[in-house]
């Protein structure tokens, strides 16, 4: 969902 | 990880190195906004609370620790170092924290994807990062004779944001289910905030003149 995938960014 | 993301992270790291070199090398933080630096520290703390619970890669963990450590060091030097703190333009650095922190908190509470402490604070950090550069840009406008290191610091930070947008465009086309409206919107807003600065940075570079932002 939203946000999840960006958790692998800094 | 794609080349844009890596280049973006390296620009971010380099910007911090340039700032630390300026502060510790010439023992001066003239033209640097403590407010922006404290807001970045708050951004890193609220975003990286998952550092030990959500392991992504060694690279991510190390970078998170480096960002937390270096931004703490910068704030420490500017606030407490006997010599360096004397060079801080306190009277000029007047931007109100609340003006940026309060809307970010309200928006985080209103738009968080899931209502857990970690998720709300993570969302807060995304909003806050988008606007945290504003005290620095206001201070730059007020600073006469901006030195090269300060100008390069802000330029590198802006480049990091620009490269992250390219990274998102790349991921959008190469990964399924990569739809990050919140992160994208904040990232684009953040990059637009730099546009004015970039314009004058390139102008000064082209004309071989010292950087100066019109008030």
Interface residues (C-beta under 8 A of the other chain):
Chain A: X1 X2 X3 X5 X6 X7 X8 X9 X10
Chain B: X5 X9 X12 X50 X54 X56 X57 X60 X63 X64 X67 X113 X119 X122 X123 X164 X167 X171 X175 X177 X178 X179 X180 X181 X182 X183
